[in-house]
Amino acid sequence: MSTAKLILGSSSPRRQELLKQVHLPFSVRTPDIDESQIRTNNPVEKVEQLAIRKSQAIPLLDEKEVILTADTVVSYKQQIFEKPKNKETAIQMISDLSGETHEVYTGVKIRSSEQELVFVERSEVEFWPLSEEEIDWYVSTPDPYDKAGAYGIQSLGAAFVKRINGDYATIVGLPISKVVRELRQFSIFPY
């Protein structure tokens, strides 16, 4: 049994659920960073830089700890869709994605006192064409407001998804199968 201790640097319930799903024991330590300082329009750079920044904001308290941080954005026509600030922004995002294919990028950083690595995973999501009524119904729920791109594929937003190409968990917010494989080199394994 490994003595390494996984620390998830995220308060995201979705990332926590993915780690629980594959039986990776962890504790949570939430980073405090100003995400607005990363101003790139390149989604790969954005999620990579945010995952790194989040990791740097969490100190290693002993040599057995392994910090895992991640960030997810939605990208459509070279525009990054983060969490919507209000109902109007959510309506605009969902309207833009209606009937179209967009990309979801999740950047991950894993760090111990001995080593670190960063990677970015990408998946594509195609939405059904959506009516005004569907969009109005959706933005009247709490679902879009804490999620990149204003929708959650693992919740009510699943009703909009026609097809995905890539890893579902990347879209949720943590490419869990790759994370499991990468954590092996940090001596962290599912139990």
Z-matrix of the N, CA and C atoms (Angstrom, degrees):
N
C 1 1.471
C 2 1.526 1 109.65
N 3 1.301 2 114.97 1 135.13
C 4 1.465 3 121.39 2 -177.49
C 5 1.521 4 111.39 3 -70.18
N 6 1.316 5 115.65 4 145.08
C 7 1.457 6 119.87 5 174.33
C 8 1.522 7 110.80 6 -98.67
N 9 1.351 8 116.73 7 -4.35
C 10 1.465 9 120.68 8 176.58
C 11 1.525 10 108.82 9 -66.65
N 12 1.351 11 115.69 10 146.39
C 13 1.461 12 121.18 11 -178.06
C 14 1.520 13 109.00 12 -121.11
N 15 1.332 14 115.97 13 121.83
C 16 1.455 15 120.99 14 -179.59
C 17 1.525 16 110.17 15 -84.08
N 18 1.335 17 115.11 16 129.72
C 19 1.463 18 122.12 17 175.73
C 20 1.523 19 106.84 18 -115.80
N 21 1.325 20 117.06 19 118.31
C 22 1.460 21 121.29 20 175.65
C 23 1.520 22 107.96 21 -86.61
N 24 1.321 23 115.79 22 118.66
C 25 1.455 24 120.81 23 178.55
C 26 1.514 25 110.85 24 -89.83
N 27 1.331 26 116.20 25 63.86
C 28 1.462 27 121.16 26 -177.60
C 29 1.522 28 109.37 27 -165.39
N 30 1.327 29 115.69 28 141.95
C 31 1.466 30 119.62 29 174.23
C 32 1.533 31 110.75 30 -95.58
N 33 1.342 32 117.21 31 5.44
C 34 1.460 33 121.44 32 -177.41
C 35 1.526 34 111.97 33 -64.36
N 36 1.341 35 117.20 34 119.64
C 37 1.466 36 119.04 35 177.21
C 38 1.523 37 111.80 36 -63.35
N 39 1.335 38 117.31 37 -28.77
C 40 1.466 39 120.50 38 -179.79
C 41 1.524 40 110.79 39 -68.69
N 42 1.331 41 117.91 40 -42.80
C 43 1.473 42 119.79 41 178.18
C 44 1.532 43 110.10 42 -66.17
N 45 1.314 44 116.71 43 -38.37
C 46 1.470 45 119.74 44 178.15
C 47 1.528 46 110.83 45 -63.38
N 48 1.329 47 117.09 46 -41.89
C 49 1.471 48 120.72 47 178.74
C 50 1.523 49 111.52 48 -62.47
N 51 1.329 50 117.41 49 -40.78
C 52 1.467 51 120.37 50 179.75
C 53 1.529 52 111.08 51 -63.47
N 54 1.335 53 117.72 52 -41.37
C 55 1.471 54 120.24 53 177.62
C 56 1.533 55 110.79 54 -65.38
N 57 1.331 56 116.58 55 -40.42
C 58 1.473 57 120.08 56 178.01
C 59 1.522 58 111.12 57 -65.05
N 60 1.325 59 115.93 58 -37.61
C 61 1.468 60 121.04 59 -178.25
C 62 1.521 61 111.74 60 -57.52
N 63 1.338 62 116.95 61 -36.51
C 64 1.469 63 120.34 62 -178.09
C 65 1.535 64 111.92 63 -101.86
N 66 1.330 65 116.62 64 15.78
C 67 1.465 66 122.65 65 174.57
C 68 1.532 67 112.90 66 59.90
N 69 1.326 68 115.70 67 45.03
C 70 1.470 69 119.83 68 172.40
C 71 1.518 70 107.76 69 -101.33
N 72 1.327 71 117.98 70 111.51
C 73 1.462 72 119.58 71 178.23
C 74 1.528 73 109.63 72 -69.63
N 75 1.333 74 116.25 73 141.19
C 76 1.458 75 120.59 74 -177.53
C 77 1.519 76 109.80 75 -157.31
N 78 1.301 77 115.28 76 162.55
C 79 1.454 78 121.03 77 166.60
C 80 1.523 79 107.08 78 -122.33
N 81 1.322 80 116.41 79 165.19
C 82 1.460 81 121.67 80 -173.72
C 83 1.523 82 109.78 81 -111.64
N 84 1.321 83 114.73 82 134.99
C 85 1.463 84 122.41 83 172.54
C 86 1.524 85 105.99 84 -137.94
N 87 1.314 86 117.71 85 111.68
C 88 1.459 87 121.20 86 -172.42
C 89 1.524 88 111.71 87 -86.65
N 90 1.336 89 117.01 88 127.28
C 91 1.463 90 119.80 89 177.96
C 92 1.526 91 111.18 90 -76.46
N 93 1.312 92 115.63 91 152.26
C 94 1.458 93 121.03 92 176.57
C 95 1.522 94 107.45 93 -116.68
N 96 1.328 95 116.02 94 99.01
C 97 1.464 96 119.75 95 -179.86
C 98 1.527 97 109.70 96 -132.89
N 99 1.314 98 115.65 97 159.90
C 100 1.451 99 122.21 98 175.30
C 101 1.523 100 107.71 99 -96.71
N 102 1.338 101 116.33 100 99.89
C 103 1.462 102 121.14 101 -175.78
C 104 1.526 103 112.31 102 -67.11
N 105 1.316 104 117.55 103 -20.92
C 106 1.472 105 120.42 104 -177.04
C 107 1.529 106 112.32 105 -70.19
N 108 1.329 107 117.30 106 -12.70
C 109 1.463 108 120.17 107 179.50
C 110 1.529 109 112.50 108 -72.70
N 111 1.324 110 117.58 109 -19.06
C 112 1.467 111 121.24 110 177.45
C 113 1.523 112 106.59 111 -90.11
N 114 1.325 113 115.93 112 107.60
C 115 1.467 114 119.54 113 -170.95
C 116 1.526 115 114.73 114 -108.39
N 117 1.297 116 118.52 115 8.32
C 118 1.464 117 120.21 116 -178.63
C 119 1.527 118 111.70 117 -67.79
N 120 1.321 119 116.53 118 148.17
C 121 1.468 120 121.58 119 174.33
C 122 1.519 121 111.61 120 -96.20
N 123 1.331 122 116.63 121 2.59
C 124 1.460 123 121.28 122 177.03
C 125 1.528 124 107.86 123 -87.00
N 126 1.341 125 118.05 124 115.14
C 127 1.475 126 119.62 125 -174.42
C 128 1.530 127 113.42 126 -63.09
N 129 1.331 128 117.47 127 -33.81
C 130 1.472 129 119.73 128 178.89
C 131 1.525 130 109.49 129 -65.91
N 132 1.336 131 117.00 130 -48.55
C 133 1.467 132 120.51 131 178.13
C 134 1.527 133 110.92 132 -60.87
N 135 1.320 134 116.68 133 -41.37
C 136 1.468 135 121.34 134 -176.49
C 137 1.530 136 111.15 135 -60.65
N 138 1.342 137 117.13 136 -53.19
C 139 1.473 138 118.99 137 -176.70
C 140 1.524 139 111.24 138 -69.49
N 141 1.334 140 116.31 139 -32.86
C 142 1.463 141 120.13 140 177.61
C 143 1.536 142 110.22 141 -65.25
N 144 1.331 143 116.13 142 -49.32
C 145 1.463 144 120.56 143 -179.41
C 146 1.528 145 111.90 144 -63.78
N 147 1.335 146 116.99 145 -39.13
C 148 1.469 147 119.43 146 179.50
C 149 1.527 148 111.77 147 -68.32
N 150 1.331 149 117.32 148 -40.35
C 151 1.472 150 120.10 149 177.15
C 152 1.529 151 110.01 150 -62.14
N 153 1.339 152 116.45 151 -41.25
C 154 1.473 153 120.68 152 178.61
C 155 1.524 154 110.66 153 -65.77
N 156 1.316 155 116.83 154 -46.89
C 157 1.468 156 121.30 155 -179.43
C 158 1.535 157 111.26 156 -60.16
N 159 1.326 158 116.21 157 -43.25
C 160 1.465 159 120.57 158 178.46
C 161 1.531 160 109.97 159 -61.67
N 162 1.326 161 116.45 160 -43.06
C 163 1.463 162 120.58 161 179.87
C 164 1.524 163 111.34 162 -61.79
N 165 1.332 164 115.75 163 -43.79
C 166 1.464 165 120.25 164 -179.39
C 167 1.527 166 112.43 165 -63.90
N 168 1.330 167 116.58 166 -24.78
C 169 1.463 168 120.95 167 -178.38
C 170 1.529 169 112.82 168 -81.57
N 171 1.330 170 116.85 169 -3.73
C 172 1.473 171 120.51 170 -178.64
C 173 1.526 172 108.60 171 -116.19
N 174 1.321 173 117.30 172 113.82
C 175 1.465 174 118.77 173 -179.95
C 176 1.528 175 112.12 174 -74.12
N 177 1.332 176 115.06 175 146.58
C 178 1.461 177 120.74 176 170.28
C 179 1.523 178 106.65 177 -79.88
N 180 1.321 179 117.37 178 120.54
C 181 1.462 180 121.03 179 -176.19
C 182 1.525 181 112.77 180 -88.73
N 183 1.334 182 116.18 181 -20.28
C 184 1.469 183 119.65 182 170.48
C 185 1.520 184 108.92 183 -155.12
N 186 1.320 185 116.52 184 168.56
C 187 1.473 186 120.92 185 -172.75
C 188 1.528 187 113.44 186 -70.84
N 189 1.324 188 118.02 187 -9.32
C 190 1.467 189 120.58 188 179.41
C 191 1.530 190 112.45 189 -88.54
N 192 1.317 191 117.49 190 -11.33
C 193 1.462 192 120.09 191 -175.62
C 194 1.526 193 112.39 192 -78.64
N 195 1.327 194 114.01 193 143.82
C 196 1.466 195 122.79 194 173.96
C 197 1.525 196 106.40 195 -126.85
N 198 1.334 197 116.07 196 120.61
C 199 1.466 198 121.58 197 -177.83
C 200 1.529 199 109.02 198 -93.84
N 201 1.326 200 116.30 199 131.03
C 202 1.460 201 123.13 200 176.62
C 203 1.526 202 107.83 201 -120.10
N 204 1.348 203 116.20 202 119.73
C 205 1.457 204 120.50 203 176.82
C 206 1.527 205 109.03 204 -128.03
N 207 1.334 206 115.93 205 156.61
C 208 1.462 207 120.25 206 -178.46
C 209 1.521 208 109.66 207 -154.09
N 210 1.322 209 114.40 208 159.18
C 211 1.455 210 120.78 209 172.31
C 212 1.521 211 108.39 210 -147.36
N 213 1.335 212 115.46 211 146.84
C 214 1.462 213 121.56 212 -176.17
C 215 1.518 214 109.92 213 -129.66
N 216 1.336 215 115.93 214 136.58
C 217 1.466 216 120.96 215 171.50
C 218 1.528 217 109.43 216 -134.18
N 219 1.314 218 113.78 217 156.52
C 220 1.459 219 122.36 218 172.58
C 221 1.524 220 106.34 219 -103.34
N 222 1.328 221 116.45 220 138.58
C 223 1.460 222 121.10 221 179.38
C 224 1.523 223 109.38 222 -127.70
N 225 1.331 224 114.76 223 131.03
C 226 1.460 225 120.52 224 178.75
C 227 1.525 226 108.72 225 -140.20
N 228 1.323 227 116.24 226 121.54
C 229 1.467 228 122.54 227 -179.54
C 230 1.529 229 111.91 228 50.88
N 231 1.322 230 115.82 229 52.67
C 232 1.464 231 124.32 230 178.30
C 233 1.530 232 113.73 231 60.67
N 234 1.318 233 116.58 232 22.61
C 235 1.459 234 120.80 233 176.40
C 236 1.523 235 108.63 234 -120.63
N 237 1.326 236 116.46 235 134.12
C 238 1.459 237 121.23 236 179.07
C 239 1.520 238 109.81 237 -88.67
N 240 1.337 239 115.26 238 128.22
C 241 1.463 240 121.74 239 175.71
C 242 1.527 241 107.55 240 -106.13
N 243 1.314 242 115.81 241 110.48
C 244 1.459 243 119.60 242 176.76
C 245 1.525 244 108.20 243 -96.46
N 246 1.322 245 117.75 244 -155.39
C 247 1.464 246 120.08 245 177.47
C 248 1.529 247 108.58 246 -71.15
N 249 1.336 248 117.59 247 134.77
C 250 1.470 249 119.04 248 -179.23
C 251 1.527 250 111.52 249 -68.91
N 252 1.326 251 115.79 250 141.45
C 253 1.465 252 121.00 251 -178.18
C 254 1.529 253 112.03 252 -81.15
N 255 1.352 254 116.47 253 -23.29
C 256 1.467 255 120.14 254 -176.81
C 257 1.536 256 109.01 255 -160.82
N 258 1.324 257 114.91 256 -179.80
C 259 1.474 258 121.16 257 -176.98
C 260 1.531 259 111.15 258 -62.64
N 261 1.319 260 117.37 259 -40.83
C 262 1.470 261 121.07 260 -178.51
C 263 1.531 262 110.55 261 -62.55
N 264 1.324 263 116.21 262 -42.93
C 265 1.466 264 120.35 263 178.61
C 266 1.527 265 110.32 264 -63.96
N 267 1.329 266 116.71 265 -42.05
C 268 1.468 267 120.81 266 179.00
C 269 1.526 268 110.55 267 -62.03
N 270 1.333 269 117.41 268 -43.87
C 271 1.471 270 121.17 269 178.44
C 272 1.525 271 109.82 270 -60.07
N 273 1.329 272 116.50 271 -44.80
C 274 1.464 273 120.64 272 -178.70
C 275 1.526 274 111.10 273 -62.37
N 276 1.346 275 116.90 274 -45.15
C 277 1.463 276 120.73 275 -179.01
C 278 1.522 277 111.32 276 -62.17
N 279 1.326 278 116.99 277 -49.86
C 280 1.465 279 120.91 278 -177.66
C 281 1.526 280 110.18 279 -64.98
N 282 1.338 281 117.13 280 -38.27
C 283 1.468 282 120.83 281 177.49
C 284 1.528 283 110.70 282 -62.81
N 285 1.330 284 116.84 283 -42.52
C 286 1.467 285 120.97 284 178.57
C 287 1.528 286 111.47 285 -62.54
N 288 1.337 287 116.93 286 -39.16
C 289 1.463 288 121.04 287 -176.45
C 290 1.529 289 112.69 288 -78.65
N 291 1.335 290 117.33 289 -18.65
C 292 1.462 291 122.97 290 -177.61
C 293 1.526 292 111.61 291 -55.45
N 294 1.328 293 116.71 292 123.39
C 295 1.450 294 122.46 293 177.23
C 296 1.518 295 114.90 294 72.25
N 297 1.313 296 117.17 295 9.82
C 298 1.468 297 122.17 296 -174.05
C 299 1.535 298 111.11 297 -122.20
N 300 1.341 299 115.35 298 168.69
C 301 1.464 300 122.26 299 173.94
C 302 1.521 301 108.44 300 -107.77
N 303 1.317 302 116.03 301 134.04
C 304 1.463 303 121.53 302 177.36
C 305 1.518 304 109.40 303 -130.58
N 306 1.317 305 116.25 304 170.76
C 307 1.469 306 121.50 305 -179.96
C 308 1.526 307 109.52 306 -111.31
N 309 1.323 308 114.83 307 148.01
C 310 1.461 309 121.71 308 172.99
C 311 1.522 310 106.92 309 -121.98
N 312 1.324 311 115.58 310 128.10
C 313 1.460 312 122.20 311 -179.48
C 314 1.524 313 108.91 312 -117.03
N 315 1.328 314 116.12 313 133.46
C 316 1.461 315 120.86 314 171.64
C 317 1.518 316 108.29 315 -125.03
N 318 1.324 317 114.22 316 123.11
C 319 1.459 318 121.65 317 175.23
C 320 1.507 319 109.67 318 -98.21
N 321 1.331 320 116.51 319 141.32
C 322 1.464 321 122.12 320 -176.43
C 323 1.531 322 109.11 321 -131.84
N 324 1.320 323 115.89 322 137.85
C 325 1.465 324 120.29 323 170.23
C 326 1.522 325 107.91 324 -125.99
N 327 1.329 326 115.16 325 133.65
C 328 1.469 327 122.43 326 175.56
C 329 1.525 328 106.02 327 -121.71
N 330 1.341 329 115.89 328 130.42
C 331 1.465 330 119.70 329 -174.06
C 332 1.524 331 110.88 330 -143.02
N 333 1.324 332 114.44 331 135.42
C 334 1.468 333 121.47 332 170.86
C 335 1.520 334 106.93 333 -126.67
N 336 1.316 335 117.01 334 -176.98
C 337 1.464 336 119.61 335 177.56
C 338 1.524 337 111.18 336 -70.34
N 339 1.337 338 117.06 337 -18.57
C 340 1.462 339 122.15 338 -175.72
C 341 1.531 340 114.14 339 -99.43
N 342 1.331 341 116.66 340 -32.93
C 343 1.468 342 119.60 341 -172.82
C 344 1.518 343 110.94 342 -154.65
N 345 1.329 344 114.47 343 166.19
C 346 1.458 345 119.79 344 175.45
C 347 1.521 346 109.72 345 -152.88
N 348 1.326 347 115.44 346 155.52
C 349 1.454 348 120.09 347 175.15
C 350 1.512 349 109.43 348 -149.55
N 351 1.342 350 114.52 349 154.39
C 352 1.462 351 122.21 350 179.48
C 353 1.523 352 107.40 351 -133.42
N 354 1.321 353 116.62 352 138.30
C 355 1.464 354 120.00 353 173.48
C 356 1.523 355 109.71 354 -148.36
N 357 1.325 356 115.09 355 159.89
C 358 1.464 357 121.99 356 179.28
C 359 1.523 358 108.06 357 -128.02
N 360 1.316 359 116.22 358 132.47
C 361 1.456 360 122.35 359 175.71
C 362 1.528 361 109.07 360 -112.94
N 363 1.346 362 115.82 361 148.43
C 364 1.463 363 121.93 362 -176.98
C 365 1.523 364 109.66 363 -130.80
N 366 1.321 365 116.50 364 136.44
C 367 1.462 366 122.38 365 173.24
C 368 1.524 367 108.21 366 -133.06
N 369 1.329 368 115.78 367 156.82
C 370 1.460 369 120.97 368 177.11
C 371 1.526 370 109.71 369 -110.90
N 372 1.329 371 115.20 370 143.40
C 373 1.460 372 121.56 371 179.18
C 374 1.522 373 108.40 372 -129.65
N 375 1.325 374 115.97 373 129.88
C 376 1.468 375 120.63 374 174.33
C 377 1.524 376 108.54 375 -108.53
N 378 1.329 377 116.06 376 130.20
C 379 1.468 378 122.06 377 177.27
C 380 1.525 379 109.89 378 -95.83
N 381 1.319 380 115.59 379 148.61
C 382 1.455 381 121.11 380 166.96
C 383 1.536 382 107.97 381 -66.59
N 384 1.324 383 118.18 382 155.96
C 385 1.467 384 118.81 383 169.29
C 386 1.539 385 108.12 384 -63.77
N 387 1.318 386 117.12 385 132.99
C 388 1.466 387 121.55 386 -174.18
C 389 1.523 388 110.87 387 -112.71
N 390 1.313 389 115.71 388 142.11
C 391 1.466 390 120.20 389 176.45
C 392 1.526 391 109.41 390 -82.21
N 393 1.324 392 114.75 391 162.36
C 394 1.467 393 120.23 392 175.88
C 395 1.529 394 110.61 393 -58.53
N 396 1.329 395 115.70 394 -37.89
C 397 1.472 396 120.53 395 -179.37
C 398 1.533 397 111.04 396 -63.82
N 399 1.342 398 116.29 397 -42.84
C 400 1.471 399 119.88 398 178.44
C 401 1.531 400 110.77 399 -61.36
N 402 1.316 401 115.59 400 -44.99
C 403 1.468 402 119.94 401 -178.81
C 404 1.522 403 110.48 402 -65.08
N 405 1.345 404 117.25 403 -45.20
C 406 1.477 405 120.54 404 179.06
C 407 1.524 406 111.19 405 -60.71
N 408 1.344 407 116.25 406 -42.05
C 409 1.469 408 119.73 407 177.67
C 410 1.531 409 110.07 408 -59.86
N 411 1.337 410 115.77 409 -48.06
C 412 1.461 411 119.74 410 -175.35
C 413 1.524 412 112.53 411 -63.03
N 414 1.320 413 117.45 412 -45.78
C 415 1.476 414 119.17 413 -177.40
C 416 1.523 415 112.39 414 -73.05
N 417 1.346 416 117.28 415 -10.00
C 418 1.466 417 119.98 416 175.10
C 419 1.533 418 111.33 417 -83.88
N 420 1.342 419 116.95 418 -7.83
C 421 1.468 420 121.80 419 176.08
C 422 1.535 421 108.43 420 -94.50
N 423 1.327 422 118.52 421 165.80
C 424 1.474 423 119.78 422 176.89
C 425 1.529 424 113.51 423 -75.29
N 426 1.330 425 117.77 424 -9.95
C 427 1.461 426 122.64 425 -169.45
C 428 1.534 427 115.83 426 -55.72
N 429 1.340 428 120.84 427 -44.07
C 430 1.469 429 118.85 428 -171.60
C 431 1.524 430 115.66 429 -75.66
N 432 1.306 431 118.76 430 -15.89
C 433 1.469 432 120.09 431 -161.72
C 434 1.522 433 116.21 432 -83.41
N 435 1.311 434 118.46 433 -12.93
C 436 1.478 435 118.16 434 177.58
C 437 1.528 436 110.58 435 -118.12
N 438 1.344 437 115.51 436 26.13
C 439 1.468 438 119.26 437 -175.22
C 440 1.523 439 111.07 438 -132.53
N 441 1.326 440 115.82 439 137.88
C 442 1.459 441 121.23 440 175.01
C 443 1.521 442 109.35 441 -57.87
N 444 1.327 443 116.48 442 135.97
C 445 1.456 444 120.46 443 179.53
C 446 1.511 445 114.10 444 77.98
N 447 1.322 446 117.13 445 2.08
C 448 1.465 447 124.03 446 176.32
C 449 1.526 448 114.15 447 68.05
N 450 1.340 449 116.75 448 24.33
C 451 1.471 450 117.15 449 174.36
C 452 1.522 451 109.60 450 -151.87
N 453 1.325 452 114.65 451 155.13
C 454 1.455 453 121.22 452 175.21
C 455 1.512 454 109.70 453 -117.02
N 456 1.330 455 116.30 454 117.65
C 457 1.469 456 119.94 455 -179.49
C 458 1.533 457 110.66 456 -68.46
N 459 1.341 458 116.94 457 -23.64
C 460 1.459 459 121.06 458 -178.54
C 461 1.532 460 111.97 459 -90.74
N 462 1.338 461 116.78 460 3.18
C 463 1.464 462 120.08 461 179.87
C 464 1.532 463 109.04 462 -133.82
N 465 1.320 464 118.27 463 -139.60
C 466 1.464 465 120.61 464 -174.07
C 467 1.528 466 113.74 465 -58.93
N 468 1.332 467 116.93 466 -30.91
C 469 1.461 468 121.08 467 -179.92
C 470 1.518 469 113.32 468 -61.54
N 471 1.320 470 117.74 469 -16.44
C 472 1.470 471 121.21 470 177.97
C 473 1.529 472 111.40 471 -58.03
N 474 1.319 473 117.18 472 -26.71
C 475 1.469 474 121.65 473 -179.17
C 476 1.529 475 112.10 474 -65.73
N 477 1.332 476 117.95 475 -17.19
C 478 1.466 477 121.96 476 -177.13
C 479 1.524 478 113.06 477 -94.97
N 480 1.324 479 117.36 478 -13.45
C 481 1.458 480 121.39 479 -169.40
C 482 1.522 481 111.23 480 -86.73
N 483 1.330 482 115.16 481 116.46
C 484 1.466 483 121.32 482 178.33
C 485 1.522 484 110.26 483 -84.67
N 486 1.344 485 116.90 484 -40.55
C 487 1.466 486 120.38 485 -173.84
C 488 1.529 487 109.04 486 -159.11
N 489 1.336 488 115.32 487 148.50
C 490 1.461 489 119.58 488 170.51
C 491 1.525 490 108.62 489 -126.77
N 492 1.322 491 113.86 490 150.45
C 493 1.457 492 121.00 491 175.01
C 494 1.516 493 105.79 492 -129.20
N 495 1.327 494 116.07 493 109.25
C 496 1.455 495 120.06 494 -177.00
C 497 1.515 496 111.21 495 127.15
N 498 1.293 497 115.34 496 -161.12
C 499 1.462 498 122.69 497 -175.12
C 500 1.529 499 110.85 498 -88.28
N 501 1.316 500 116.66 499 119.68
C 502 1.466 501 122.45 500 178.81
C 503 1.532 502 111.52 501 -55.12
N 504 1.330 503 116.73 502 -43.19
C 505 1.471 504 120.23 503 -176.01
C 506 1.530 505 111.92 504 -65.44
N 507 1.330 506 117.51 505 -29.02
C 508 1.465 507 120.34 506 174.56
C 509 1.523 508 109.62 507 -60.48
N 510 1.322 509 116.81 508 -39.24
C 511 1.464 510 122.41 509 -179.80
C 512 1.527 511 110.13 510 -69.17
N 513 1.313 512 116.78 511 -37.57
C 514 1.468 513 121.35 512 177.90
C 515 1.533 514 110.49 513 -66.41
N 516 1.356 515 117.20 514 -34.37
C 517 1.463 516 118.71 515 176.73
C 518 1.512 517 116.34 516 138.55
N 519 1.351 518 118.19 517 0.45
C 520 1.458 519 120.32 518 177.12
C 521 1.531 520 108.46 519 -158.87
N 522 1.336 521 118.11 520 112.60
C 523 1.468 522 120.38 521 -179.56
C 524 1.527 523 110.35 522 -70.36
N 525 1.313 524 115.29 523 81.04
C 526 1.458 525 122.15 524 -164.38
C 527 1.528 526 113.56 525 -62.34
N 528 1.333 527 118.83 526 -37.21
C 529 1.466 528 118.67 527 -178.55
C 530 1.531 529 110.66 528 -65.38
N 531 1.324 530 117.70 529 -40.09
C 532 1.464 531 120.46 530 177.22
C 533 1.530 532 110.33 531 -70.31
N 534 1.328 533 117.27 532 -39.27
C 535 1.467 534 120.92 533 178.20
C 536 1.529 535 110.22 534 -58.69
N 537 1.334 536 116.97 535 -45.69
C 538 1.469 537 121.08 536 179.10
C 539 1.529 538 110.10 537 -56.86
N 540 1.326 539 116.31 538 -46.00
C 541 1.466 540 120.19 539 -178.94
C 542 1.525 541 112.03 540 -65.60
N 543 1.324 542 117.06 541 -42.11
C 544 1.464 543 120.29 542 -178.81
C 545 1.534 544 112.05 543 -70.11
N 546 1.332 545 116.78 544 -31.84
C 547 1.463 546 119.72 545 -179.75
C 548 1.527 547 112.60 546 -67.32
N 549 1.323 548 117.83 547 -19.91
C 550 1.469 549 120.84 548 178.90
C 551 1.521 550 111.06 549 -57.27
N 552 1.344 551 116.79 550 -39.87
C 553 1.463 552 118.63 551 -178.80
C 554 1.531 553 112.41 552 -71.47
N 555 1.351 554 116.15 553 -9.14
C 556 1.466 555 121.28 554 174.61
C 557 1.538 556 110.66 555 -102.79
N 558 1.322 557 115.78 556 12.20
C 559 1.473 558 123.18 557 -179.97
C 560 1.526 559 112.88 558 61.79
N 561 1.313 560 116.09 559 36.71
C 562 1.461 561 121.47 560 174.89
C 563 1.528 562 108.09 561 -119.04
N 564 1.338 563 114.99 562 124.68
C 565 1.461 564 121.50 563 -175.35
C 566 1.515 565 109.28 564 -133.77
N 567 1.354 566 117.45 565 150.24
C 568 1.462 567 119.19 566 171.94
C 569 1.531 568 109.16 567 -60.97
N 570 1.327 569 115.90 568 149.78
C 571 1.468 570 119.03 569 178.38
C 572 1.499 571 111.48 570 -98.15
